[in-house]
Structures are given as C-alpha cells and as structure tokens.
Amino acid sequence: MLQKPWAARHHPAWWAFALHRISGLTLVIFLPVHLLVLSQALDDPRQLDRFLTWADTPLVKIAETILVVLFAAHFAGGLRLLALEFLPWQNSQKTFIALASGFALAVGIVFLLSAFGGVD
C-alpha cells in the first residue's frame, strides 16, 4: 500500500527533525554575523557602541529571544538524537521530543525576562 508523501509530517518526530534543521541553519547564518560584530570591538569601539545601542531595542531583543530558543531547541534536539543513537530503543520518543521542546521554551522565557529586565 502506498502512503501519502506528506503523511509523516503529522508525526512529532518529523517536526522535531524539521526544527533541528531550521535551528541549525539559523545558527549557521548567525555565527558569521556574531563574529563580525565582535571584530568591530577590535577595529572601532565607537562602531560597536552604536551597534549595541541598536541591539538594545525591543525588536532586536525579541529576535535575540527567538535565536536563543532556536539554540536551546537545537541543543536539546541534539541530545535527543544522541539518546536515540546510544540508548536502547524506547517507545517514549515523544516524551524526549516534549522534554526537548519544554527545555527550549523554558530557556527562551528566562532569556526574554532577562532581556527586558525581569530576571537578574
């Protein structure tokens, strides 16, 4: 019996796979930009100060929060994949996915509260 090609996309493991790929690509794009900004401190501290002033705006704080959530999701998803590879197979893979998602959201909430001055 032939399955529909999109049928697997309703499974939580497929969404975990997709989030892991998207977060990885986002981090690959972010890393060179981050290194460029850090290099500004060596070249011209005033240019870095202007960037940091811009980075203190609410829109950038929200974008940073999304980036931190994606980083946490990538980290937790990687741990889930390591567990999948090195631990005996369990039927509770959805639990690992839920734990990874919960971890990523918790890290994002803490970062968001910290970014807007709610947590020190």
N, CA, C and O atoms as a GROMACS GRO file, in nm:
protein
  480
    1MET      N    1   0.084  -0.118   0.000
    1MET     CA    2   0.000   0.000   0.000
    1MET      C    3   0.089   0.125   0.000
    1MET      O    4   0.183   0.134   0.079
    2LEU      N    5   0.060   0.217  -0.086
    2LEU     CA    6   0.136   0.340  -0.095
    2LEU      C    7   0.085   0.441   0.008
    2LEU      O    8  -0.035   0.457   0.028
    3GLN      N    9   0.180   0.507   0.072
    3GLN     CA   10   0.143   0.612   0.166
    3GLN      C   11   0.151   0.746   0.098
    3GLN      O   12   0.223   0.764   0.000
    4LYS      N   13   0.077   0.839   0.152
    4LYS     CA   14   0.086   0.976   0.103
    4LYS      C   15   0.222   1.034   0.145
    4LYS      O   16   0.266   1.012   0.258
    5PRO      N   17   0.288   1.106   0.056
    5PRO     CA   18   0.422   1.156   0.090
    5PRO      C   19   0.421   1.255   0.207
    5PRO      O   20   0.523   1.271   0.274
    6TRP      N   21   0.310   1.320   0.232
    6TRP     CA   22   0.303   1.419   0.340
    6TRP      C   23   0.254   1.358   0.470
    6TRP      O   24   0.245   1.429   0.570
    7ALA      N   25   0.223   1.229   0.472
    7ALA     CA   26   0.163   1.167   0.591
    7ALA      C   27   0.256   1.172   0.712
    7ALA      O   28   0.209   1.191   0.824
    8ALA      N   29   0.385   1.157   0.691
    8ALA     CA   30   0.480   1.156   0.803
    8ALA      C   31   0.492   1.292   0.869
    8ALA      O   32   0.541   1.302   0.982
    9ARG      N   33   0.449   1.396   0.802
    9ARG     CA   34   0.466   1.531   0.856
    9ARG      C   35   0.370   1.562   0.970
    9ARG      O   36   0.376   1.671   1.028
   10HIS      N   37   0.285   1.469   1.001
   10HIS     CA   38   0.196   1.488   1.116
   10HIS      C   39   0.254   1.425   1.242
   10HIS      O   40   0.197   1.439   1.350
   11HIS      N   41   0.366   1.357   1.229
   11HIS     CA   42   0.428   1.289   1.343
   11HIS      C   43   0.520   1.387   1.417
   11HIS      O   44   0.592   1.464   1.353
   12PRO      N   45   0.519   1.386   1.551
   12PRO     CA   46   0.605   1.478   1.627
   12PRO      C   47   0.754   1.463   1.596
   12PRO      O   48   0.828   1.561   1.603
   13ALA      N   49   0.798   1.343   1.562
   13ALA     CA   50   0.940   1.323   1.530
   13ALA      C   51   0.978   1.399   1.403
   13ALA      O   52   1.091   1.448   1.392
   14TRP      N   53   0.886   1.409   1.307
   14TRP     CA   54   0.917   1.485   1.186
   14TRP      C   55   0.932   1.633   1.220
   14TRP      O   56   1.021   1.700   1.168
   15TRP      N   57   0.845   1.684   1.307
   15TRP     CA   58   0.853   1.824   1.347
   15TRP      C   59   0.981   1.850   1.426
   15TRP      O   60   1.042   1.957   1.413
   16ALA      N   61   1.023   1.754   1.508
   16ALA     CA   62   1.150   1.767   1.580
   16ALA      C   63   1.266   1.771   1.482
   16ALA      O   64   1.359   1.850   1.498
   17PHE      N   65   1.260   1.686   1.379
   17PHE     CA   66   1.362   1.686   1.274
   17PHE      C   67   1.366   1.822   1.203
   17PHE      O   68   1.472   1.879   1.182
   18ALA      N   69   1.249   1.872   1.165
   18ALA     CA   70   1.241   1.999   1.092
   18ALA      C   71   1.294   2.114   1.178
   18ALA      O   72   1.369   2.199   1.128
   19LEU      N   73   1.256   2.118   1.305
   19LEU     CA   74   1.303   2.223   1.394
   19LEU      C   75   1.454   2.215   1.412
   19LEU      O   76   1.522   2.318   1.417
   20HIS      N   77   1.507   2.094   1.420
   20HIS     CA   78   1.652   2.077   1.436
   20HIS      C   79   1.725   2.129   1.312
   20HIS      O   80   1.829   2.194   1.325
   21ARG      N   81   1.673   2.102   1.194
   21ARG     CA   82   1.736   2.151   1.071
   21ARG      C   83   1.726   2.304   1.060
   21ARG      O   84   1.824   2.370   1.028
   22ILE      N   85   1.608   2.358   1.088
   22ILE     CA   86   1.588   2.504   1.078
   22ILE      C   87   1.675   2.576   1.180
   22ILE      O   88   1.738   2.677   1.148
   23SER      N   89   1.680   2.524   1.303
   23SER     CA   90   1.761   2.590   1.405
   23SER      C   91   1.910   2.581   1.368
   23SER      O   92   1.984   2.676   1.393
   24GLY      N   93   1.952   2.471   1.312
   24GLY     CA   94   2.092   2.458   1.269
   24GLY      C   95   2.127   2.558   1.160
   24GLY      O   96   2.232   2.621   1.164
   25LEU      N   97   2.039   2.572   1.062
   25LEU     CA   98   2.064   2.670   0.955
   25LEU      C   99   2.065   2.813   1.008
   25LEU      O  100   2.146   2.895   0.966
   26THR      N  101   1.975   2.842   1.101
   26THR     CA  102   1.971   2.975   1.161
   26THR      C  103   2.101   3.004   1.236
   26THR      O  104   2.154   3.115   1.227
   27LEU      N  105   2.150   2.907   1.309
   27LEU     CA  106   2.275   2.926   1.382
   27LEU      C  107   2.394   2.941   1.288
   27LEU      O  108   2.488   3.016   1.317
   28VAL      N  109   2.392   2.871   1.176
   28VAL     CA  110   2.500   2.885   1.076
   28VAL      C  111   2.500   3.026   1.018
   28VAL      O  112   2.606   3.081   0.990
   29ILE      N  113   2.384   3.083   0.999
   29ILE     CA  114   2.375   3.221   0.948
   29ILE      C  115   2.417   3.320   1.055
   29ILE      O  116   2.483   3.420   1.025
   30PHE      N  117   2.378   3.294   1.180
   30PHE     CA  118   2.406   3.387   1.289
   30PHE      C  119   2.555   3.395   1.323
   30PHE      O  120   2.605   3.503   1.352
   31LEU      N  121   2.624   3.283   1.320
   31LEU     CA  122   2.762   3.280   1.368
   31LEU      C  123   2.855   3.378   1.295
   31LEU      O  124   2.928   3.450   1.364
   32PRO      N  125   2.856   3.387   1.163
   32PRO     CA  126   2.943   3.486   1.098
   32PRO      C  127   2.905   3.630   1.133
   32PRO      O  128   2.992   3.716   1.147
   33VAL      N  129   2.776   3.656   1.147
   33VAL     CA  130   2.732   3.791   1.185
   33VAL      C  131   2.782   3.823   1.326
   33VAL      O  132   2.829   3.934   1.352
   34HIS      N  133   2.772   3.727   1.415
   34HIS     CA  134   2.818   3.745   1.552
   34HIS      C  135   2.969   3.774   1.555
   34HIS      O  136   3.015   3.863   1.627
   35LEU      N  137   3.045   3.698   1.478
   35LEU     CA  138   3.190   3.720   1.473
   35LEU      C  139   3.224   3.855   1.411
   35LEU      O  140   3.321   3.919   1.452
   36LEU      N  141   3.146   3.899   1.314
   36LEU     CA  142   3.167   4.031   1.255
   36LEU      C  143   3.146   4.141   1.358
   36LEU      O  144   3.225   4.235   1.367
   37VAL      N  145   3.040   4.128   1.436
   37VAL     CA  146   3.012   4.228   1.540
   37VAL      C  147   3.123   4.229   1.644
   37VAL      O  148   3.165   4.336   1.689
   38LEU      N  149   3.170   4.112   1.683
   38LEU     CA  150   3.279   4.106   1.781
   38LEU      C  151   3.408   4.167   1.725
   38LEU      O  152   3.485   4.228   1.799
   39SER      N  153   3.430   4.152   1.596
   39SER     CA  154   3.551   4.210   1.537
   39SER      C  155   3.543   4.363   1.536
   39SER      O  156   3.646   4.430   1.529
   40GLN      N  157   3.423   4.418   1.542
   40GLN     CA  158   3.409   4.564   1.548
   40GLN      C  159   3.472   4.620   1.674
   40GLN      O  160   3.522   4.732   1.674
   41ALA      N  161   3.470   4.544   1.782
   41ALA     CA  162   3.531   4.590   1.906
   41ALA      C  163   3.682   4.609   1.889
   41ALA      O  164   3.741   4.696   1.953
   42LEU      N  165   3.742   4.529   1.803
   42LEU     CA  166   3.886   4.542   1.779
   42LEU      C  167   3.917   4.658   1.686
   42LEU      O  168   4.018   4.727   1.703
   43ASP      N  169   3.831   4.680   1.587
   43ASP     CA  170   3.855   4.784   1.487
   43ASP      C  171   3.818   4.923   1.536
   43ASP      O  172   3.898   5.015   1.530
   44ASP      N  173   3.695   4.937   1.583
   44ASP     CA  174   3.645   5.069   1.622
   44ASP      C  175   3.543   5.053   1.734
   44ASP      O  176   3.428   5.018   1.708
   45PRO      N  177   3.582   5.079   1.857
   45PRO     CA  178   3.489   5.063   1.969
   45PRO      C  179   3.363   5.149   1.957
   45PRO      O  180   3.257   5.111   2.007
   46ARG      N  181   3.374   5.265   1.892
   46ARG     CA  182   3.255   5.350   1.875
   46ARG      C  183   3.152   5.284   1.785
   46ARG      O  184   3.031   5.296   1.808
   47GLN      N  185   3.198   5.214   1.682
   47GLN     CA  186   3.106   5.142   1.593
   47GLN      C  187   3.037   5.030   1.670
   47GLN      O  188   2.918   5.005   1.649
   48LEU      N  189   3.109   4.962   1.756
   48LEU     CA  190   3.049   4.858   1.840
   48LEU      C  191   2.946   4.918   1.934
   48LEU      O  192   2.840   4.860   1.956
   49ASP      N  193   2.977   5.035   1.991
   49ASP     CA  194   2.881   5.101   2.081
   49ASP      C  195   2.753   5.137   2.007
   49ASP      O  196   2.644   5.124   2.062
   50ARG      N  197   2.764   5.183   1.882
   50ARG     CA  198   2.644   5.214   1.803
   50ARG      C  199   2.562   5.088   1.778
   50ARG      O  200   2.439   5.090   1.786
   51PHE      N  201   2.631   4.978   1.748
   51PHE     CA  202   2.560   4.852   1.727
   51PHE      C  203   2.491   4.807   1.855
   51PHE      O  204   2.376   4.762   1.851
   52LEU      N  205   2.559   4.818   1.968
   52LEU     CA  206   2.499   4.777   2.095
   52LEU      C  207   2.380   4.864   2.132
   52LEU      O  208   2.285   4.816   2.194
   53THR      N  209   2.384   4.992   2.097
   53THR     CA  210   2.268   5.079   2.120
   53THR      C  211   2.151   5.032   2.035
   53THR      O  212   2.038   5.027   2.083
   54TRP      N  213   2.177   4.998   1.910
   54TRP     CA  214   2.071   4.945   1.823
   54TRP      C  215   2.020   4.812   1.876
   54TRP      O  216   1.900   4.785   1.871
   55ALA      N  217   2.110   4.729   1.927
   55ALA     CA  218   2.072   4.597   1.975
   55ALA      C  219   1.989   4.603   2.102
   55ALA      O  220   1.932   4.502   2.144
   56ASP      N  221   1.981   4.719   2.164
   56ASP     CA  222   1.904   4.734   2.287
   56ASP      C  223   1.757   4.766   2.259
   56ASP      O  224   1.680   4.788   2.354
   57THR      N  225   1.716   4.769   2.134
   57THR     CA  226   1.576   4.798   2.101
   57THR      C  227   1.489   4.673   2.122
   57THR      O  228   1.539   4.561   2.114
   58PRO      N  229   1.359   4.692   2.150
   58PRO     CA  230   1.271   4.577   2.179
   58PRO      C  231   1.263   4.476   2.064
   58PRO      O  232   1.257   4.356   2.090
   59LEU      N  233   1.262   4.522   1.940
   59LEU     CA  234   1.252   4.429   1.828
   59LEU      C  235   1.374   4.337   1.822
   59LEU      O  236   1.362   4.217   1.795
   60VAL      N  237   1.491   4.392   1.848
   60VAL     CA  238   1.613   4.311   1.848
   60VAL      C  239   1.612   4.215   1.966
   60VAL      O  240   1.658   4.101   1.954
   61LYS      N  241   1.561   4.260   2.080
   61LYS     CA  242   1.551   4.171   2.198
   61LYS      C  243   1.461   4.051   2.167
   61LYS      O  244   1.491   3.939   2.207
   62ILE      N  245   1.352   4.075   2.096
   62ILE     CA  246   1.263   3.964   2.058
   62ILE      C  247   1.333   3.871   1.960
   62ILE      O  248   1.321   3.749   1.971
   63ALA      N  249   1.406   3.928   1.864
   63ALA     CA  250   1.481   3.845   1.770
   63ALA      C  251   1.588   3.763   1.842
   63ALA      O  252   1.610   3.647   1.810
   64GLU      N  253   1.654   3.824   1.941
   64GLU     CA  254   1.752   3.751   2.020
   64GLU      C  255   1.686   3.637   2.097
   64GLU      O  256   1.743   3.528   2.108
   65THR      N  257   1.567   3.662   2.148
   65THR     CA  258   1.495   3.558   2.222
   65THR      C  259   1.463   3.441   2.130
   65THR      O  260   1.478   3.325   2.169
   66ILE      N  261   1.418   3.471   2.009
   66ILE     CA  262   1.390   3.364   1.912
   66ILE      C  263   1.518   3.285   1.882
   66ILE      O  264   1.515   3.163   1.873
   67LEU      N  265   1.629   3.356   1.868
   67LEU     CA  266   1.757   3.290   1.843
   67LEU      C  267   1.798   3.200   1.959
   67LEU      O  268   1.847   3.089   1.938
   68VAL      N  269   1.777   3.248   2.082
   68VAL     CA  270   1.811   3.166   2.200
   68VAL      C  271   1.722   3.043   2.206
   68VAL      O  272   1.769   2.934   2.240
   69VAL      N  273   1.592   3.060   2.175
   69VAL     CA  274   1.502   2.944   2.173
   69VAL      C  275   1.547   2.843   2.068
   69VAL      O  276   1.547   2.723   2.093
   70LEU      N  277   1.584   2.892   1.950
   70LEU     CA  278   1.632   2.801   1.846
   70LEU      C  279   1.762   2.732   1.887
   70LEU      O  280   1.781   2.614   1.858
   71PHE      N  281   1.851   2.805   1.955
   71PHE     CA  282   1.975   2.743   2.003
   71PHE      C  283   1.943   2.634   2.106
   71PHE      O  284   1.999   2.525   2.100
   72ALA      N  285   1.853   2.666   2.200
   72ALA     CA  286   1.816   2.566   2.302
   72ALA      C  287   1.747   2.446   2.238
   72ALA      O  288   1.770   2.332   2.278
   73ALA      N  289   1.663   2.472   2.138
   73ALA     CA  290   1.596   2.362   2.068
   73ALA      C  291   1.698   2.276   1.993
   73ALA      O  292   1.686   2.154   1.991
   74HIS      N  293   1.797   2.339   1.933
   74HIS     CA  294   1.900   2.264   1.861
   74HIS      C  295   1.983   2.181   1.959
   74HIS      O  296   2.014   2.065   1.932
   75PHE      N  297   2.016   2.240   2.072
   75PHE     CA  298   2.092   2.169   2.175
   75PHE      C  299   2.013   2.050   2.228
   75PHE      O  300   2.064   1.938   2.234
   76ALA      N  301   1.887   2.074   2.266
   76ALA     CA  302   1.804   1.967   2.322
   76ALA      C  303   1.773   1.862   2.216
   76ALA      O  304   1.770   1.742   2.246
   77GLY      N  305   1.751   1.905   2.092
   77GLY     CA  306   1.727   1.809   1.984
   77GLY      C  307   1.849   1.723   1.958
   77GLY      O  308   1.837   1.604   1.927
   78GLY      N  309   1.967   1.782   1.969
   78GLY     CA  310   2.090   1.705   1.954
   78GLY      C  311   2.106   1.602   2.065
   78GLY      O  312   2.149   1.489   2.040
   79LEU      N  313   2.071   1.640   2.187
   79LEU     CA  314   2.074   1.544   2.298
   79LEU      C  315   1.974   1.431   2.274
   79LEU      O  316   2.002   1.315   2.304
   80ARG      N  317   1.858   1.467   2.220
   80ARG     CA  318   1.756   1.366   2.189
   80ARG      C  319   1.810   1.268   2.084
   80ARG      O  320   1.790   1.147   2.096
   81LEU      N  321   1.877   1.320   1.983
   81LEU     CA  322   1.934   1.233   1.880
   81LEU      C  323   2.045   1.144   1.936
   81LEU      O  324   2.056   1.028   1.898
   82LEU      N  325   2.126   1.199   2.026
   82LEU     CA  326   2.228   1.116   2.090
   82LEU      C  327   2.164   1.004   2.172
   82LEU      O  328   2.211   0.890   2.170
   83ALA      N  329   2.057   1.037   2.243
   83ALA     CA  330   1.986   0.934   2.320
   83ALA      C  331   1.929   0.828   2.226
   83ALA      O  332   1.932   0.709   2.256
   84LEU      N  333   1.877   0.873   2.114
   84LEU     CA  334   1.821   0.781   2.016
   84LEU      C  335   1.928   0.686   1.960
   84LEU      O  336   1.901   0.568   1.937
   85GLU      N  337   2.048   0.738   1.940
   85GLU     CA  338   2.156   0.658   1.883
   85GLU      C  339   2.220   0.563   1.984
   85GLU      O  340   2.250   0.448   1.952
   86PHE      N  341   2.240   0.611   2.107
   86PHE     CA  342   2.323   0.536   2.200
   86PHE      C  343   2.247   0.464   2.311
   86PHE      O  344   2.304   0.378   2.379
   87LEU      N  345   2.121   0.495   2.331
   87LEU     CA  346   2.042   0.427   2.434
   87LEU      C  347   1.955   0.322   2.368
   87LEU      O  348   1.926   0.331   2.248
   88PRO      N  349   1.911   0.223   2.443
   88PRO     CA  350   1.820   0.124   2.385
   88PRO      C  351   1.691   0.190   2.339
   88PRO      O  352   1.645   0.288   2.399
   89TRP      N  353   1.633   0.136   2.233
   89TRP     CA  354   1.510   0.193   2.176
   89TRP      C  355   1.398   0.189   2.279
   89TRP      O  356   1.378   0.089   2.348
   90GLN      N  357   1.326   0.299   2.287
   90GLN     CA  358   1.211   0.308   2.376
   90GLN      C  359   1.092   0.357   2.297
   90GLN      O  360   1.108   0.425   2.195
   91ASN      N  361   0.976   0.323   2.343
   91ASN     CA  362   0.855   0.372   2.278
   91ASN      C  363   0.820   0.513   2.324
   91ASN      O  364   0.719   0.569   2.281
   92SER      N  365   0.901   0.570   2.410
   92SER     CA  366   0.870   0.702   2.464
   92SER      C  367   0.948   0.813   2.392
   92SER      O  368   0.989   0.910   2.455
   93GLN      N  369   0.969   0.798   2.263
   93GLN     CA  370   1.041   0.902   2.188
   93GLN      C  371   0.966   1.034   2.190
   93GLN      O  372   1.028   1.141   2.188
   94LYS      N  373   0.832   1.028   2.195
   94LYS     CA  374   0.754   1.152   2.203
   94LYS      C  375   0.783   1.225   2.333
   94LYS      O  376   0.777   1.348   2.338
   95THR      N  377   0.814   1.150   2.439
   95THR     CA  378   0.849   1.213   2.566
   95THR      C  379   0.980   1.290   2.552
   95THR      O  380   0.992   1.402   2.603
   96PHE      N  381   1.078   1.232   2.483
   96PHE     CA  382   1.204   1.304   2.459
   96PHE      C  383   1.180   1.431   2.379
   96PHE      O  384   1.241   1.535   2.406
   97ILE      N  385   1.092   1.423   2.280
   97ILE     CA  386   1.059   1.541   2.199
   97ILE      C  387   0.993   1.648   2.286
   97ILE      O  388   1.027   1.766   2.275
   98ALA      N  389   0.900   1.606   2.371
   98ALA     CA  390   0.831   1.701   2.459
   98ALA      C  391   0.929   1.764   2.558
   98ALA      O  392   0.921   1.884   2.584
   99LEU      N  393   1.020   1.686   2.613
   99LEU     CA  394   1.119   1.740   2.706
   99LEU      C  395   1.211   1.840   2.637
   99LEU      O  396   1.243   1.945   2.693
  100ALA      N  397   1.254   1.808   2.516
  100ALA     CA  398   1.340   1.899   2.441
  100ALA      C  399   1.267   2.029   2.410
  100ALA      O  400   1.325   2.137   2.421
  101SER      N  401   1.141   2.020   2.372
  101SER     CA  402   1.062   2.139   2.342
  101SER      C  403   1.039   2.222   2.468
  101SER      O  404   1.052   2.345   2.465
  102GLY      N  405   1.008   2.157   2.577
  102GLY     CA  406   0.987   2.228   2.703
  102GLY      C  407   1.113   2.297   2.750
  102GLY      O  408   1.108   2.410   2.800
  103PHE      N  409   1.227   2.231   2.735
  103PHE     CA  410   1.355   2.292   2.772
  103PHE      C  411   1.381   2.417   2.689
  103PHE      O  412   1.420   2.521   2.743
  104ALA      N  413   1.360   2.408   2.558
  104ALA     CA  414   1.385   2.522   2.470
  104ALA      C  415   1.294   2.639   2.506
  104ALA      O  416   1.339   2.754   2.509
  105LEU      N  417   1.167   2.612   2.532
  105LEU     CA  418   1.075   2.720   2.568
  105LEU      C  419   1.110   2.780   2.703
  105LEU      O  420   1.101   2.902   2.720
  106ALA      N  421   1.150   2.698   2.799
  106ALA     CA  422   1.188   2.750   2.931
  106ALA      C  423   1.310   2.841   2.921
  106ALA      O  424   1.313   2.947   2.983
  107VAL      N  425   1.409   2.800   2.843
  107VAL     CA  426   1.528   2.883   2.824
  107VAL      C  427   1.488   3.014   2.757
  107VAL      O  428   1.538   3.120   2.795
  108GLY      N  429   1.400   3.008   2.659
  108GLY     CA  430   1.355   3.129   2.590
  108GLY      C  431   1.281   3.224   2.682
  108GLY      O  432   1.300   3.345   2.674
  109ILE      N  433   1.196   3.171   2.769
  109ILE     CA  434   1.121   3.256   2.862
  109ILE      C  435   1.216   3.323   2.960
  109ILE      O  436   1.204   3.442   2.988
  110VAL      N  437   1.312   3.247   3.013
  110VAL     CA  438   1.410   3.306   3.106
  110VAL      C  439   1.490   3.415   3.035
  110VAL      O  440   1.514   3.521   3.093
  111PHE      N  441   1.532   3.390   2.911
  111PHE     CA  442   1.608   3.490   2.836
  111PHE      C  443   1.524   3.614   2.810
  111PHE      O  444   1.572   3.726   2.824
  112LEU      N  445   1.398   3.595   2.771
  112LEU     CA  446   1.311   3.708   2.742
  112LEU      C  447   1.290   3.793   2.867
  112LEU      O  448   1.296   3.916   2.860
  113LEU      N  449   1.267   3.729   2.980
  113LEU     CA  450   1.251   3.804   3.105
  113LEU      C  451   1.379   3.878   3.140
  113LEU      O  452   1.375   3.991   3.188
  114SER      N  453   1.492   3.814   3.118
  114SER     CA  454   1.620   3.878   3.146
  114SER      C  455   1.646   3.995   3.050
  114SER      O  456   1.698   4.099   3.091
  115ALA      N  457   1.609   3.978   2.923
  115ALA     CA  458   1.634   4.083   2.823
  115ALA      C  459   1.554   4.209   2.853
  115ALA      O  460   1.601   4.319   2.825
  116PHE      N  461   1.436   4.193   2.909
  116PHE     CA  462   1.353   4.310   2.939
  116PHE      C  463   1.358   4.347   3.086
  116PHE      O  464   1.274   4.424   3.134
  117GLY      N  465   1.456   4.295   3.160
  117GLY     CA  466   1.479   4.339   3.296
  117GLY      C  467   1.397   4.269   3.402
  117GLY      O  468   1.389   4.319   3.514
  118GLY      N  469   1.336   4.156   3.371
  118GLY     CA  470   1.253   4.087   3.470
  118GLY      C  471   1.330   3.992   3.559
  118GLY      O  472   1.288   3.966   3.672
  119VAL      N  473   1.444   3.940   3.512
  119VAL     CA  474   1.524   3.845   3.590
  119VAL      C  475   1.669   3.891   3.584
  119VAL      O  476   1.718   3.930   3.478
  120ASP      N  477   1.736   3.887   3.697
  120ASP     CA  478   1.879   3.925   3.700
  120ASP      C  479   1.968   3.805   3.701
  120ASP      O  480   2.090   3.819   3.703
   0.00000   0.00000   0.00000
